[in-house]
């Protein structure tokens, strides 16, 4: 029997409102607040520092209609359930709603849902609680701290460098990390080393192997010069080779734990090409609910902002049943795998997992967008694999010896797939070489040396950060929290402190100048340990062990002194940002073009302005070399806005393709390998028609064969494709 008064449930998004209202029935009205409805003002600092850091909250402009509707509904409702997201930010939104709607403690009830499923939603409504003021205070401390840093430092940067800049507790440290890595690369001194590979055949029997120089006796040696390499070659050329040892055994690999926020963003970047911000946006859709045929609106994953590896008993039991029924008992680990959450994690929520493991990705693919499906498949696969048995490999290591030197060959072969039947983790750089199977050799067996390959190598500098590796480094150093990784990277790229070249992040001249100034005048703000300690102090507020305003007081005294000192030291000065000089030449006057920024982004311009006003779009150099002439390959955009890749010599060479050049070369012809454009893992192929490994166009997996025209290849748009399908019916 319906209640006399309908209870009101307030969530943040309409998608979540739709899903939850279906689960609760007609006794509840579920509405969306559309995020924050009360916040600090945009135009002023909004914090009364003199009175003890009192925030001056006000209704968000443009949300008047939503506020009026919520006030009207709250006045006539029985209870008001504040069901915003289950984190600090969500707790603060609920607190602001309570204050804004003038709700009493008895009427305002806080509920949270780790997943949007019928049982969890109903259980949450049945077990409301009071608003956690410690969570609210931790969010207030972060918000006011970031507001003070941003609103005090940003105008300083405008006066001393240029308008439009910003600084922040986390973003400035992230920028510094990218700058520091660039400085490491510049300072790197490569060291020479040599690789020796012995091609060996069995004596009187078929079969052979390639063994790499390991060392002398049991000691591993590095060959640092051609002379050292030649000494080894001379010694073994006239000495017999024998099998010193054959070690056979099994190796096992364990699955990775289920995702937390940072690892989800890293893996989605590596395997799907998604930016952290896009990853979180799509994950939010999966959490809030998707329409599934025959099921209605279903929340497919648990809450996606978490740093905990904890999994509920119910989910572990469901995973065990699913794995055994679908893959067989041998594929289940035998007991629930429990992963240890790292020290310092908030552990407020479970790890990211499917709400219902029985919704296999392929089963619901037709109900999801392409992005939703690929991300859900990643989350589902990672969680399912985490409860499966280890992968087992047969391992063989053969040491051969000659003249006292050891040459080693090894091979691993998959014996039992275990969790790899479902999921394998991606890598930022795949350095593992595929090694062929080894012959069945015995200790003491003689071998013939047929050829000795030697290759000069040089140590490489550390790689620039990608979005994935920067997030991993921030997490390892305690910089920021799960909710801050994506917006931080978006901010430093939007401010053009950092640019993305291919998948790598490179600091701009502006980013380096700002970082240098911050290091000189505001060392605490860009100090990684200081920033990490501040996160720990915010956690202590959440735990209720420290008053939030005391953190602000301790910080502000030193910060205000640094700001005044910087103003005095740089009084009347303005720091010039040096131009980024490109390799491109001005078509009009022959000067080297420089990189400039405008309202539509970065572009190339002649430094001779105003005498010379030549400009052109900024091109991005890709890895690899042009297969026709060996020049650089540049990323370009056609008149229709489509990306293609062409030789830097343009029409003088004529090479262009829709396929993406890679850093790898063909093992047969040594020319650059290409792969299909688009997100996700793609297998590289050779485009050289004269190569034995050449892959014809009709075998590359194109949806429709590319049509070529003058200037750039034509690309079939979605509209054209739809028209073609209609005509063919």
C-alpha angles and dihedrals in degrees: 000000000000119000120250092244125038113234118232123228117193119199131167104246136039092230091058091044091056093050096046095046089056090055097045101046133210097322090073133057113205118199135171126238091198091229127296117013095177127041145138113296117267098220100051139035091260094201124103099215095177093058093051106283096304109179118225102215121188136174113277111256115249094027097088095113093051091048092049092049093049091049091051093048094043092053093058098035126101102223125358113221113201103208103171121145117307098248140078093280092049091048090052092049089053090050091050090049091051091051095042094049092042093234122176120235090250094052099042110075123180119218130173133196121203087191132014101239129128097253095044093047094048092045090050093052090048091054108045123168140190121275109275102239092192090061090047092049092049089054092046091051092051093045095049093041091053091043092054093047093045099043095043100040101038096063088048090056090047091056096043103037116006143309123275097041125129138193131200143172095253103022093054091052091047090051090049090053091055091046092048091052091051090051090050089054093049092048094046116119111203118226123212122237136164134222122209122196120189116206105211132185129195115252110249093347134087119255139059144189144211114236124190124221109263108169146273120307108324093333121100113226133196119214107220102178143028089250092057091048091049091052090059093044092051092049097051098037092077098031129082123253119225135175106259098183142351117204119189126180148122127277124194132203122203124214122254118254119261117278128283120188097272096046091046090054091047095049094044089052093049100042106024102028091234121152115235091250092052091046091056092045093054091042089054089056091051091048096048096048145279127212108253120190110254092006105062120216111353132182102227103190139030122254110307102210104079142119096195128105093198117129125194120248090240092055092047091051092048091050092052092052093046095049094048094046096046104033105018135255092284090065094057116088091229096243136029113287110229118197123204116240113227120257113270095027116137092227091199095139142023123269116273109278140146112281089223117022090199089072093086113194095243090050094060099028093112091058095053134072116245092260094045091050096049094047093044090049088053093050094042093047095047093050095044092048091050089068097044131096123273122273110248124213131189105230127201125182119182122190117196123189137204130167089352094305124119124221115188134204127180139177135187122200126189110249101170121011098209110165092359087076085075109023145004123188118243123236131222090223123015104213098158114113119217107245122201121235115276127235120252098264129175130216112269094023115143122238134194120229107224101169141358118211120198126188130187114223137176128210112254128229118247112282120253114258120269119203088261096050093043090055090048091050092048090051093048092051094045093244109156128334134264093280094052105052098080099043091045093057091043090052098050091048093045090052088049093236085126131025129200115234109185101317095328129096118227126183117239124223087258091054091050094048092049092047093049090051092048091049091051100043107019106031094159094057093056096035108114095207092049091051092048091049089052090056088052090051091052087052089053089056089052089051090053094240098115135036111246097225092056089064090053092047094051091049100043099057095062094037094053091050091051091049094051091045091051092049091052095044094050098036109152093000128120121193116225119222108220117234118255103239115215131202090243119108125221110252091214107043107008098242120139108264120238131211117256133178126229139166090282096047136264123345141163120261138174113258088217093078128169091027089047119028099181116145135169137176118280111254126206120223113228128208118266133033134275108272091217103049108000096245126133120291114227131199110235139176125228124224088263091056097255121140120237136161125238142170113269088236090067115195091001087073103018099205116143136147143172089224120098117245115230133205091247128092128217109263089220106045100012093230124134116283120225134203136199116275120246137072126304134041114322127183113240119236139187119255095189107113091200093058124095088225093053113138113211118229094249090060098049097084100252115166088219129007110262116248117216126215138167114298098007138003117272116248122207110235123214090253092053091047092052091049091051092052092051092051092050093058 
